Amino acid sequence: MAMPRPTVAQLAYGSCTVIFSTFVMLLLSGASSVVGVAVVAVSALALGLLVAMTVPLPGPRRPVAVVRPAVADRPAAPEPGRPVQSVRATVAPPAREPVRERAAS
């Protein structure tokens, strides 16, 4: 079985964890020796790997339930053979503006 590829979220969370935890641990520990910096770097990589592996993987998609309105909320269906009356919106005609002519100068 092939190993699944890491998702974008796993890469982002893991990388940010490594960078920020290394920075914070170096500031807090004040490590200046090679051994101290190596220990901080290895522990930050381990923490980043742990965070990346605990990010939940996308699972199979489940179908979304469709909510239908109750029977009382639905409009009544027209009876067969009876014409359907439509509702028309009435719009008033545009108001006429008086024509303004320029006065002779």
C-alpha positions in Angstrom: 0.0 0.0 0.0 1.4 3.4 -1.0 1.9 6.1 1.6 -0.6 9.0 1.1 0.7 12.3 0.1 0.6 15.1 2.8 -2.2 17.6 2.3 -1.6 21.4 2.1 -2.8 21.8 5.7 -0.4 19.3 7.0 2.5 21.0 5.2 1.5 24.4 6.4 0.9 23.5 10.0 4.1 21.4 10.2 6.3 24.1 8.6 4.9 26.9 10.8 5.3 24.7 13.9 9.0 24.0 13.1 9.8 27.7 12.4 8.0 29.2 15.3 9.0 26.5 17.9 12.6 26.8 16.8 12.5 30.5 17.2 10.8 30.4 20.6 13.0 27.6 22.0 16.2 29.3 20.9 15.0 32.6 22.6 13.9 30.9 25.8 16.8 28.5 26.2 19.6 30.9 25.2 21.5 28.1 23.6 24.6 29.2 22.0 26.6 26.0 21.7 26.4 23.7 18.7 25.0 20.9 20.8 22.3 23.2 22.3 21.2 24.5 18.9 21.2 20.9 17.4 18.9 19.7 20.3 16.5 22.6 19.7 16.4 22.0 16.0 15.8 18.2 16.3 13.1 18.8 18.9 11.4 21.4 16.7 11.5 19.0 13.8 9.9 16.3 15.9 7.2 18.7 17.1 6.5 19.8 13.6 6.2 16.2 12.4 3.8 15.4 15.3 1.6 18.4 14.5 1.6 17.6 10.7 0.6 14.0 11.4 -2.2 14.9 13.8 -4.0 17.2 11.3 -7.1 15.3 10.4 -7.1 13.9 6.9 -10.1 14.7 4.6 -12.5 11.8 4.8 -15.0 10.6 2.3 -17.7 13.1 1.5 -21.1 12.4 3.0 -24.2 13.5 1.1 -25.8 16.6 2.5 -29.4 16.2 3.8 -31.9 18.3 1.9 -34.5 20.0 4.1 -37.8 20.3 2.5 -40.5 22.7 3.8 -43.5 21.2 5.6 -46.7 20.5 3.6 -48.5 23.5 5.2 -45.7 25.8 4.0 -45.9 24.8 0.4 -48.4 26.6 -1.9 -51.3 24.5 -3.1 -50.8 22.8 -6.4 -53.3 23.9 -9.1 -56.0 21.5 -10.0 -55.5 19.6 -13.3 -57.4 21.2 -16.2 -57.8 24.5 -14.5 -55.8 27.5 -15.9 -53.1 28.9 -13.7 -53.6 32.6 -12.9 -50.5 34.7 -12.9 -49.8 37.7 -10.8 -48.8 40.8 -12.7 -47.1 43.7 -11.2 -48.5 47.0 -12.2 -46.1 49.7 -13.0 -47.1 53.4 -13.2 -46.2 55.1 -16.4 -43.3 57.5 -16.1 -44.1 61.0 -15.1 -43.9 63.5 -17.8 -41.6 66.4 -17.3 -42.3 69.7 -18.8 -40.1 70.7 -21.7 -37.9 73.6 -20.9 -36.8 75.6 -23.8 -33.9 78.0 -23.7 -34.9 81.6 -23.8 -33.5 83.7 -26.6 -30.6 85.7 -25.5 
